[in-house]
């Protein structure tokens, strides 16, 4: 039995789901515990790390509140670690319009992946992201004798990341559908 650590790029995962399911309110019904147990199989789940940033409540209070409900829900999952990063507001030059940039998530994830490899806290890392920026961290983990699997959405997949992991697996709608909690009947 292998010790498994799962590292989830929350922003990458959210936008991967959003391409399949445009209604982002559905995201709160995604069963991360069931999903992570599926990824782990019969192996021992050591930890789940999920990286994201709180939304700007002044931009869209409803989205912010839904995200906060989602965060509260996933924090209850055993061995789940929510790592909150920064969301920076940047102005578009020459306009009064703004956009947001998620900062520190990739570096936190890479550091945790490498730190776990050096401290021998896991045998296998499952990296749920399509971001090629993780290749250097993956290579270090592999140098430490760790098996690294890449789970990704087709639209956000880095060929370089897939090629440098020991195994890669594409998340398709048919599989993802299994991890949404069914709507509970309302009491009438």
Order of alpha helices (4+ residues) and beta strands (2+ residues): beta-alpha-alpha-beta-alpha-beta-beta-alpha-beta-alpha-beta-alpha-beta-alpha
